[in-house]
Amino acid sequence: MATGIVGEFLDLKAETDADVLAMQCGDFYEFFADDAELVADELDLTVSQKSSHGSSYPMAGVPLSELTPYVSALVERGYRVAVADQYETDDGHAREITRVVTPGTMIETTGDDARYLAAVVRDESGGGDNASGRGGADPASGPYGLALADVTTGRFLVTELADASDLRAELYRFDPAEVLPGPALRNDDDLLAAVREELSGSVSLFDAEAFAPGRATHAVREQFGRETADSVGIDAESALRAAGAVLGYVEETGAGVLASMTRLTAYGDDDHVELDATTQRNLEITETMRGDDEGTLFETVDQTVTAAGGRLLREWLTRPRRDRETLERRLDAVGSLAAAALARDRLRETLGDAADLERLAARATSGSAGARELLSVRDTLALVPALADAIGESDLADSPVASVLDGIDRDRAAEWRGELDGALADDPPKTKTQGGLIREGYDADLDELIASHEEAKAWLDTLAKREKEQYGLSHVTVDRNKTDGYYIQVGKSVADQVPEHYREIKTLKNSKRFVTDELAEREREVLRVEEARGELEYELFEDLRERLADDSELLQDVGRAIAELDALASLATHAAGNDWTRPDLTDERRLAVDAGRHPVVERTTDFVPNDLTLDADRGFLIVTGPNMSGKSTYMRQAALIQLLAQAGSFVPARAAEVGLVDGIYTRVGALDELAQGRSTFMVEMQELSNILHSATADSLVILDEVGRGTATYDGISIAWAATEYLHNEVRARTLFATHYHELTTLADHLPRVANVHIAVDERDGDVTFLRTVRNGPTNRSYGVHVAALAGVPDPVVERADAVLDRLREEKAIEARGGTGSDAGSGGREETEQVVFDLSSGSFVGDDVESGAPSVDDAENGTAAGGEKTAGDETVADGAVAAAAESGDGPDGTGRLDPETETVIEELSEVDVAATAPVELLSRVQEWQKRLDDSA
Ligand code: ADP
């Protein structure tokens, strides 16, 4: 058992569940034992050995004034750091833990991004199925309560989410630095794994009591006031419990930031466009699929000049809105700013000088703000009139841009600017206790102290000169240091000439130090005045800071207005510079884009614009075209235009009519999931399942290949059925890119399905991608085509075509048309069934009514009935074999040799789109070689 200082350290460490303890020992914070090793490893501190009662312990330390950067660095790496401070007692001193700095409660952050602490609570009242939409029978599903606090700005958000997918979407969006799972969620491995994998933050287990409803309600009322707490309407108990836990945690960690949390916002599902975590990732809004910031939508449109503006713009893009009025107002503002280039430049230049008021307000409230921070507040408040002028003296005067400043109490802002200006010294030190913070003329008592301080300093400053003159001494200086205090230093050569009342205190190599009674007296005077001045200035400063903290809402308002102006001006700047246009928002179920572009790709490519129409008559487009022709780009472009419009931004198009959606859902090839070792097909199906459950007739759905991860007929069947379901039941506006050429025939029979394809120009075997989207399906199946392009010998290509035809002959697929019962779509309730004959590429019996027997297809034995399906693989596989064996090729050549047959089989199994070109090439070479050999 360690005793002494190390023992004390270990005792304190045992009291806390923090990962690391920093304990004050005089002028240092020390880490001992394992903590010393950890800190040394992480932060490159030197470890020494501390002997304590016969044992030796690793020890590392940092000076008092340098603790913050070390703690921040540890916390940024995910550690929770406890800080124990030393305080005086009657018999010496004692130490206790004063705070625990954690990723979610650290106010001293270096980055500009918001820093959220989140608590998540699952509603255990068993209300699982009422809110979780279609298919929500899972007992482990929500609803969930979520509270998010950004301690650096005092923002506090509370909401309830219907299910786990919504919860994950929300967590992904805010990417909290720290997550507190409620008691029921601590064993939810799926959720915890998702948090660990998808988010950069850490998970902390906090006292289950703090999540209890009674205590949580009390905490929320205590913090925000009973009326606010009741009036913002946190109806859901789970949300309230999450909010209570966050408040409890912030209080317990003792970072002093509780007071800064003043702005409680409760929001519901209906306010924002649903964007699940997968979609946020697929659309590369703030992070590319590879995890970079560069090449994202945010990075592309971000022209903000302030940190707060950047945060707000990011939020607009990640949380697009559904409320038309807000969006129109934003668009009006962006429009006026886009048109008024000069005024916009002037505005942005002024904004560029603004400090981060939202954060400064939080620092003022938490007590961590020093004089320099308050000077930044002063200078930023001083910008308000300049901003008002930049707007008022231009064409922006009558636009909604002007009303952004309406929310600010400008008189009070001016008063505070004046007050801070009158109070604060021009160049204050970083520390708050040593004086130099407050300007002369602010306080009469302080002025007196300053006067005597200045006088005493002047006496000291001129002492050397006086002594020289009076005693004829050369080489005299007067100085002060920590051990000797003030002294007169005389060169050795003249040291024996000093007057008698000089008392020698030290001999150095070339000089001697002396004091006199008068100097000692003056020194006491200076120290007394310095101390009194430091104390008084500290008091005055703290009083000023506290009064400002009481008015922190003003700072938040100004900060918010600056952020909003900046974000609006940023959207306008990007729109004006890139020829973007104002979208026409409509409540109709419609997305019509004239000459649209992809907002990110257009920056680096000579982009070919394309049109798009999705509406009540044509709500489902099947997009075909060869690999790399531009299918994904076209579809993402549609989703991004929709998203930008609902962020209140202009869009990259000549014109766009955008019907507001309640959600955007996407599924695209999941490279990253593959890297994480999860089965791609399983992930693909989970994503599809989520879309089919969640999307509505007001949603936009983007499917970039469905069913690729499984055998061909399996895949077609799923894609086919998903198309029918989306078309008939969900009725979402949908873009579906597929390499299953078979699906294109659905357009003939499902009324709102239409085909488009991306045109390519082929001449002499060369393919030119035209990037132009045209109506109608592609005229071919590209797998065999690519094989031909790759130089596979003609007989093989011809044979492959024949095999394909034969396969089709063997198969028939039913298309199930019809309408959902909830869609209000003209009352056709019955299911329409048709049989698609793959051999002729056409439907038979497409006039067949539900329940009536369809044309009995004698050849393949398929009758149209509810339970009859096609696409079972045994038939498919059998067909390959049959076709291969029969040998009735188009040219009538008999049987092929076995090697050629194997090659053909292998060839027909290759998934061209999913195979890397290099691999394709090498396989083609291999086939050629084998064919040559067998010939
Ligand atoms: P696919 O999904 O059909 O495989 P992608 O959408 O990935 O094809 O596009 C392939 C390449 O073509 C990308 O590098 C993209 O930048 C470029 N591209 C796509 N559409 C256009 C366009 N309209 N104009 C110019 N380049 C485009």
Residues whose N, C-alpha, C, O or C-beta is under 5 A from the ligand:
A	BS01	ADP	V601 T605 D606 F607 V608 P626 N627 M628 S629 G630 K631 S632 T633 Y634 R771
